[in-house]
Amino acid sequence: MYLIHLLLPLHDNNKQKFPSAYFDRVRAELTDRFGGVTAFLRSPAVGLWKEDNEEVSRDEVVMFEVMSAELDRAWWSDYRTELRERFQQEELLVWAESVTKL
């Protein structure tokens, strides 16, 4: 069993908030594909990182999680690319963990 996480930005590169329809679409896509999704939308996390010029950048992100018996790496790679373009990001983080249900 795998737990797959996605981090999505709340704002575009011009600091404009993405419409809620963007997140509704992701929620619907993941629910259709995996039968359910957990979305952490109300308490965004803050991401900080240093650019090449040592300036610290900041972004507010939300997390989506799905459970899957299989890990279809090709599908996730394609979906990550699609989301990266949709949310206008240079990079978008998606990762998976192997989990054991208790």
C-alpha positions, 0 to 999 in steps of 0.5 A, a space after each residue: 500500500 502506498 500513500 502519495 502526497 502532492 504539494 500545490 501552491 495557493 498562489 501563482 508567481 504574481 502572488 494571485 490566489 489560484 481559484 478554488 476551482 483549480 483545487 476542486 478539479 484536483 480533488 475530483 481527478 484524484 477521487 475519480 482515479 483512486 476512489 478518495 482523497 484527503 485535502 488539507 486546504 484550510 491550514 496551508 503550510 509555508 515553504 521557504 527556499 533559497 534561490 541562487 542569489 541567496 534570496 529566500 523565497 516563500 510560498 503557501 502550499 496545500 497538501 493532497 494525499 491518496 492511498 493506492 495499492 499500486 504505484 504507477 510511476 508513469 501515471 504520476 510522472 505525467 500527472 505531476 507534469 500536468 499539474 506543474 503546468 496548470 499551476 505554473 510552477 518550475 517544480 512541483 513535489 509529489 512523493 510516495 511512502 510505503 505504508 502498512 495498514 494496522 
